[in-house]
Amino acid sequence: MRAGAEQLLAEPSRWTSARRKADGKPFSIVRGRTNTYYTTADAYTCRGFRERGICSHSLAATMREADEAARLNPSELPVATTFGSRFTR
């Protein structure tokens, strides 16, 4: 699975980034070996993800996000403005 993810990352032309019109949530369109899949940070349309909860597309998306975050200047990182109840006393 990692080899498949690395292969997807090695070919940037297989990725298209977009945002949903309804709420602006980002998603990617990934051209796989046999089909085209839609991905968000927590959901994927491929059969492997539906059956196993992980797939090469989800692993590649996670690796891609980590790589992009590593390149950000610390001042560009998102900052949490509210905290859930587990952080309050």
JODAMO-V461627 format. One line per field, one symbol per residue. ss: DSSP state (~ for helix, > for strand, _ for the rest). psi: psi as a letter, one per 20 degrees, with the letter a starting at -180 (. if undefined). burial: I if it has 9 or more other ideal C-beta (glycine too) atoms within 8 Angstrom, else O. A space follows every 50 residues. Layout:
ss: ???
psi: ???
burial: ???
This chain:
ss: _~~~~~~~~~_~~~>>>>>______>>>>>>____>>>>____>__~~~~ ~~___~~~~~~~~~~~~~~~~__~~~________~~~__
psi: ghhhghgghinhiippqrqphgjjpqrqppoahirpqpqahjqqjqgggh hijqrhghgggghggggghhiqphiiqqppiqqrhiiq.
burial: OOOIIIIIIOOOOOIOOOOOOOOOOIIIIIOIOOOOIIIIOOOIOIOIIO OOOOIIIIIIIOIIIOIOOOOOOOOOOOOOOOOOOOOOO
